[in-house]
Amino acid sequence: MVRQLTAADRKRLLAHFIALDDDDRVLRFGQRTADAVIENYVRSIDFSNDAVFGVFNHALKLVGVGHLAYLPVRDDDSPRTAEFGLSVSNEARGAGVGSALFARAAMRSRNSGVGTLYMHCLSHNATMMHIARKAGMDIHRDYGEADAYLTLPPADSASILGEMFQEQAAVFDYAWKRQVRHANKFLESLMPSL
């Protein structure tokens, strides 16, 4: 389940990005990235303008993050554009987390009046290239980098209701995992006394 994150999730976001190894940081940020740069990036995320999505495992660890950044609106009445970046922890790869994050970002983009969803990555980033091809994005490669574009249809009642349903399901899923985790901790605390 993909849940929209808020500023209250900054610590979890930071832990997720810091846990990425050097190769994964290159794939996510396009270059080797020091912890201090990641800290600044997480601190500067504008949750009132951008949309950040996350996937949590059963231990409530953030294992996938998608950042949807809305590019500045141009004066020429052209449709809005948003850029999407994602990262998935090693332990959650191959389970469709990246594709789920992309689908959620595409739906949010469509429902917020974005005409073009854009991804930029290194051209050897096989996972991002797979997601882009699977989504039918128009991919341009140049000098070791790739840009992918997806033209989105306008929002309709089905897309709006679909996004609302997905968010509510994700919130319920997170709350359920949290309750199970608390119950397990409580039971574990009783075990030594038995």
N, C-alpha and C positions, 0 to 999 in steps of 0.2 A: 504494500500500500504506500502510495506517495502522499505525504502530508506537506502542506505549506509551512515553512518555518518563519519564525519571527525573531526580533532582536534578542529575545530571551534565550534563543538557541545558539548565540555566538560562541559560547564555550565549547559546545558540541561540534560546531562547524570547525573551530580552530583545532580541536583534537583530531577530527577527521583528516584535515589537510596536513597537519604536522605528521600524522602517522603514515602518509604516503612516502614511499621510498623515492630515491633520486630520479629513477627512470619514470615513475608515475608523475612526479612533479613536473618533469619536462613535458610529458604528454598533456597534463592539465593546464600548465601555465606557459608552455612554449619555450621554456628555458629552465636551467637549474635555478631553483628558488630557495633562498635562505629562509629560516624560520621567521626572522624579523620582517621579511617582505610579506610572508603569509599572514603574520599577525596584523600588519598594516592593512592588507587586503580585507581580512575579515572585519576589522574595526571600521573600515570605510564602506561596507555594504549598506546601501540605502534601502531599508526594508519598506519605506513608504513609497518608493518609486519602482524598485525592482521586485521580482518575485523569486524566492529561493525555495526549493523543494528538497525534501529529504526522505530517505527510506531507512527505517530503523529495524534492527534485528530483534530477536526475543529478549536480549539483554538490554534493550534500549540504546544500543550503540548505533550511531549514525554510520551506515555502510554505503550510502550513495547520496550524492549532492548534485543538484542541478541549479545553476544560477541563470535566470532569465533577466537580462539587462535591456531596458528599453533605450534605444538610441534617441538622441535629440530630434524633435519634430522639425522638419524642414518647412520653409515658408511657402512652398509651391503646391500645396494640397495633395502631395503624393502620400501614399499609405505609410503608416508607421512601420518601422523596422525594429526588431529585437534580436539580440545576440544571445546564444545559448552556449554554456559551457558545463561540462559535467565531469565527475570523478566517481569511481566506484572502488571500494576497498577490495583488496585481493581476495578476501574470504567470501565476497558476495558476487564475484564475477561468474559469468556464464548462467546466471539465474534470471536474466531479463531485466535487471535493475536499471541499467542504462537506457534500454528501450522504454521502460515504464516512465522514467524521468523525462525522456524526450517527448513522449506522447502527452504527458501532463503539461509540459511547457508549451507544446503546440496548441493544446486546447485553450490554455490561458491566453496565449498570444491571439488566437482567433477571437476569443470572447472579449478581448480588450482592444480590438480594432487594429491589430497588427496585420499588415498585408504580406510582409516577408519575414520569415524566420531565417536567421543566418547563423552559421557555425564556422568558426575558423580553427584550424588545427594543423599540426604537422602532417604531411601527406603519408608518413609511415605509421600514423596512428590507426591501426587496423580496426579497432573497435569503433571509433568515431566514423570511419569510412563505411563500415558495415551498417551502422545506424542510419547514416545519411543515404546510402543506397536503398536500404529497406524502406525508408520514408519517401523515396522518390525525389530526393533533393537533386538539384542541378549542381554538379560538382565541378569546380575549376581548380586545377593544380598548377602551381608555378613556384619554381625555386625551392622545392622541398616543403612547401606549405600548401594547404588546400582551403578553399572557401566553398561552402555549400549553402544553397539557397532553396527555400521552400515557399512557394506562393500559397497563401492560406485563403480559403473561402471566407466570406463574412459570417459572423456569428448567427446562429438561429436558435430557436427555443430548445432543440435537442442538444446542441452543444452547451448551452448555458445550464440546462438541467443536468446534463451529464457531468459537468465540472462540479456543480453543487453536490451531487450524489457522491462523486469520488472523494471530495474533501471530507464530507461527513463520515464516509466509510473509513477513511484514513484516520480521522480523529478518534473514532470508536476503536479502531484497531490499536492505536497507540495507548488509549486509556485501558483497554483490556490487557495489553502486555504489561503496563505499569502495575495494574492490580495483581496480576499473576506473580510478577516479580516481588511485590510487597508481601504477598501471601507466602511465597517460598521463603523469603527472609525471615518472616515471623515463625514459620514452622521450623526452620533451621535453628532459630534462637531457642526453641523449646526442646530440641533434641538433646542437648547436653544434660538437661535437667531430668530427662526420663530414664 
